[in-house]
Amino acid sequence: YIAKKYRLNVTGTDVDPKMVQLAQENIDEELNIRFFETDATNLPFQDNDFSIVLSFGVMHHIPNWLDALKEIKRVLKPKGYLIYFDMLFPKRLAKIGKLFKHKYGITTIDELDSFIEENNFSTVHSSLSKGFFGYHYEAVYQNK
């Protein structure tokens, strides 16, 4: 939709090769869209490569989500935008969740806020609403 409506170059990534293949099968070849099978904690892109990075509902699937955010920071151009949407957890629930052997990307608002502040992002928009297990959080950050 973004590539078609705004004529932007669009790059998608996923760690699952089946999802990448499915995405590639469903693109309009006239548009500048590309997909890569890659780990979000080790992106195959140059520094300052993207004007906008969208992370939609994926960070809670990444145990080392802070490393993924560091990679986003690395590939995002100065003055670029990070559009973030995901689940956040209350501190008590996060503490319990982090005890499990297979750790998911269990993030609290305080942890995310700390990353944003320490990495010199400014908040353009944010919204937090209550969900079943925690919170639904959406935000737009600008890289300084």
C-alpha positions, 0 to 999 in steps of 0.5 A: 500500500505504501509503495503504491500510494506514495511511490516509496521504496519499501523493504520488508524483513522477516526471519521466517523464509516462508513469510518472505516467500509469501510476501514476494509472491504477492507484490506488484512487480512494477513497484520498488518493493524488496524482501529479505530473510534476516534477523532483526538483531543483525540487519544487512543494511548500511548505516543511515539507510532508511528514512522510516522504519516500521516495527509492527507487532514484532518486538515481543517475538524477539528475546533480545529486542534491545539489540533489534532496536539498536539495529533500527537506530543504526540503519535509520537516517538522522531525522528519520522516523521509527513507527512502533506498535507492539505489546508492553507489559506491566512490571510485575507481569514482565518480571514473571515472564522473564523467568521462563526458559524461552524468553519472548521480547517482554518489554515494559514502558520504562525499558522502552522509554529508557532506550528512546531517551538514551538513544536520542529519539524524540517522541512525536506521538505515543498512545498506550491502551490497556490490552488483555495481558498488558498494553497496546502501545503505538508511537512515532519517534524521530531520530535526532 
